[in-house]
Amino acid sequence: MNKIYVIANQKGGVGKTTLAVNFAFYLSKQNNILFIDLDPQGSATFFLGDNPKNFVNSSRDIFFGRDPRSLIIKNRYNFDMIPAKLELEDVMSTKNINALIGALMLIRDYYDAIIIDTRPSVDSILKSAIAAAETLIIPLVPEYLPLYDLEVTNDLIREIDKNNNLRIKYVINLYDSRISLHKTVG
């Protein structure tokens, strides 16, 4: 099993967070999982039962050199997590896209898999996550704009993964067989 899974798409509303959380639930049944919320909105953190406003430490601190082991919390489910909070926004201007890779190297041996949820944008946080990924899971909605925007995501992947080492998986969400475009894409 690959260790580092990143759920990403620069398009919003395609089910990234729902997919990331459900994937973590599924894998945690038989594996030791770490979930990292890299979306400043903290939707996954909130979805997992914790208000992002309640945390002093968050995934933001990874980008400022904090030891990731000090950021891990136990949630009420069967996996660990590093929560997000709005202050993650000020990381977007950082040029240190390798900070996340370094942090993951410190903790990867403690877990069977690490799942990272990202925000819907093209910024240094997303670039860091893609650079750190072993498997990139791209959720799609089979509609015109999300498919059009997929080209932006693919361009970003080509920019970062120059050696083509990244495994890429596409997941189609919100599929409706009654819609002709959905049937064509699916």
N, C-alpha and C positions, 0 to 999 in steps of 0.2 A: 504494500500500500504506500502511495506517496504520502509524504508528511505534511506538506504545506499547500493548502487549498485556498485560493482567493476567489471570492465571488465578486465579479465586477462587470459593469457596463456603464458607460458614461451617460446613458439615457436613464432618466428617472421613471418610476412607475412600472418597472418590468419584473418586480418580485425578487430583487436581490436579497433583501433582509429576510423575507419569509423563507426563501430557499436556504440561505445560510443558517438560520436558526433550526429549521427542520433537518437539514443535513447534520448539524451538530447533535441534535436529539437522536437521530438514527445511529450515527457512529458511536455515540456515547453508551449505547446499550452493551457493546462488547469491547470498547476501546477507551483509553485514557485520552481525553480531548481537552484542548485549550481553544477557546473562542476569543478572538480579538475584534473588538468593534472599532473600526477606523472611520466611522461616519460621525462627524461632529453633531449631528442631530441626535445621536444616541438612541436611535429607534430600536436597535437590537438589544441594547442594555435595558431599555424600558420594557421591551417585549419579554425579556427574561426575568422581569419582576423587580427591577431596581431602577429607581429614579436617578438619571445621570447627575442631577444637581446634588445628590447625596455624597458624591465621591470627591475626595481631595486629590487623589492620584487617578490618572487615566492613561489611555493609550498615547495621548499627547506627549507624555513624559519620555516615551521611547525616543522621540526625535530630538530630545534635549539631553540624551546620554544617560538617563536613569536605567538602572539594572531592572530588566523586565520582571525578574523574580519578585521584586518588591511591589509590583503593580498587580499581581495575580490575586484575584479574590475567588472564594468558593461561592457559587450560586446555589440556589435550592434544588437545582437539577443535578444531574450526574456528571457535570464537567466544570472545569475552571474557566475563568474569563478575565480579560483585561477590558474594563468598561471604557466608554467614550463619554465625552462631555463637550459642550460648545467651545471651550477654549482650544480644542483641536484645530479650529479655524486658523489660528496664528501660525500653524506649522506650514500652511500652504506655500509660504514664500521661501521655505528652506530649500537649499540646494543639496542638502545631505540626504540623497535618496538611499544611501547605503546604511543609514542608521537602523532601519528596520531589519535589514539582512543581518547585521551584527547582533542585534537583540535576539533574533530568532535562533542564531547559532548558539547562544547561551542556554536556551531552554528547549530546543528541539528534542534532545535525547530523553527528556522527562515525559514526553507525550507520544502517543501513537499517531496522532494527527493534530494539526493546527489549522483552524478555519478562520479566515479573515473576511469580514464584511466591509465593504467600501462604500463611499459616497458616490452619487451620480454626477461626476464632473471629471474633467481632465486637469489634474493638478499634480503637485509633487507627492501628495499622499497616495494617489492612485498609481503613479509611476513607481513609487517605492514598493507598493504591494505587488505589482506585476513583476518587478525585478526580483522580489523575494519568492515568488510562487514557483511551485513545481507543477501544479495543475491549476489552470485558470478555468473557472466555470462561468460562462456568460449566459445569464438568463435573457430570453427574448420573448417579446410579445409579437405574434405574427401579424403586424400591421405596418402600414407604409412608413411612418416616421421612425419607429424603432429599428426597422430594417435599414432605412437610409442612414441612421446614426451609427449603425453597426460598423460602417466603413471607417468612421473616426476611431472607434475602439480597435479595429484591425490595424489601422495605421500606427496607432500607439504601440500595439504589440510588436509590430515589425521594427519600430524604432528602438524598443527596449531589448527584445529577444533576438539579437543579431545572429546567434548560433542555432536558432530554432530548437532549443532544448525544452521549451515549454510545452506541456500537454494542454491542449485546449478542448474543452467540452462545451457544447451548446445545449441549453435546456429551454424548451418551448413552454412558456406559461400561458395561462388564459386561452387555451386552445378551444375553439368552437367549430366543430365539423360542419355546421350549417353555413359558415362564411367561406366563400370561394377562395379568398386570399389565404385564409388559414389552411385550407386543404392543400393549396399549392405549396406553401412553405413547409407544412408538416409532412 
